[in-house]
Amino acid sequence: NAGVTQTPKFRVLKTGQSMTLLCAQDMNHEYMYWYRQDPGMGLRLIHYSVGEGTTAKGEVPDGYNVSRLKKQNFLLGLESAAPSQTSVYFCASSWGQGNTEAFFGQGTRLTVV
Amino acid sequence: KNQVEQSPQSLIILEGKNCTLQCNYTVSPFSNLRWYKQDTGRGPVSLTIMTFSENTKSNGRYTATLDADTKQSSLHITASQLSDSASYICVVRGVGGGYNKLIFGAGTRLAVHP
C-alpha cells in the first residue's frame, strides 16, 4: 500500500525559481493538506482541500498556490521561491475531519539559495 | 491564542528505561488530542487519539493520559527500544470545524541509547 506519496523528496532552488510539489494518495480520501515543518516549530498548514476542485488557505498561504484537479492529487506550487521557503514540506490526507486520522507523506526537503 | 507546548524539547534515555513526555495546551474549546511519532526523514504516524471523555489509553508500550481540566496530556513509553528514537508530536483539535483548528506542538525528540 503506497498511502501518501510525495515527489520529489529533495530539491534545491535558486531564489526566484518556480517549482511544483506533487502529492498523490491512493486511499480515496476527500481531504488533503500541505504543511511546512521548520526547526523548533510545529507543523503549519499552508493550504488544504476538502474535495476535488476545491482549495482553501491555511495558516501560512503566502507565496504558495495549490490545485486539486483530481481527487487523488494535490499540487503545491511556488511561483517565485524565496529563502524563507526553505523547509520540509509534508502532504497529508484524511477521509474527513473530527476524530479522523491524517496520513502523511514522507516529506520534501526544499532548500532555496 | 491557541497553543500546544511540549516538554522536554529533547530527551536521552537508555534502552529498557521508561520515559514520560508532556503536552500542555490552551486550545479551547477542545475536541481531541492526538499523539504522533515521527521517525527521522519520515512523516508523522498516529499513535493514539484522546477525546474529551477519555483519561487514559494504551497502544502497546505507549500509554497516553489526558486531563481536560488542567489541559495536560502525557505519553508514557515503557521498556524503551532503540526503535522508539523519534520525535513525538502532540496535536490538538479545537471544536468548531475547519481544519485550521488543528494545532501542532513542536515535538519532543527522543533518543534511546543502547
Interface residues (C-beta under 8 A of the other chain):
Chain A: V4 Y31 Y33 G40 M41 G42 L43 R44 L45 Y48 G58 E59 F90 A92 Q97 G98 N99 E101 A102 F104 G105 Q106 G107
Chain B: V4 S31 N32 R34 G41 R42 G43 P44 V45 S46 I49 T51 I89 R93 G97 G98 Y99 N100 L102 I103 F104 G105 A106 G107
